[in-house]
Amino acid sequence: MTKLKKAEKFIEEGSKLRFTVLFRGREMARMEVGQILLERVAEILNQIAKVEKVPETEGRRMTLIMAPN
């Protein structure tokens, strides 16, 4: 919740945000958990920001980009 409150502050200032989930070792077998986490973040922040780039996997990282409304 601390990171989400900081994210709200950045969005209110007009900044874009990139959320990154890094997978290590056995976590690579359960990448859907990271997908669910990023979707939950987008759902929480949807009042003040819109999803600019849906969660996408790039090697060991999954990223979500959000911009202010």
C-alpha positions, 0 to 999 in steps of 0.5 A: 500500500505504501508504493500505491500511495507514492504512485498516487502522488506521482500521478497527481503531479502529472507523471507517468508510472511504470510498474515492473515485476521481476521474476527469479528462479521458480517464479518463472513457472508462475508468471500469472501471479505477476499478471494478477498483481499488476491487474490489481494495481491497475484496478486500484489506480483506475480512478486517477490513471489510465493504463497506457500499456497493458502488462507485457512480459519481456524476458524475466520482467513484466511491466505495466505503464500508466498515465494520468487521466 
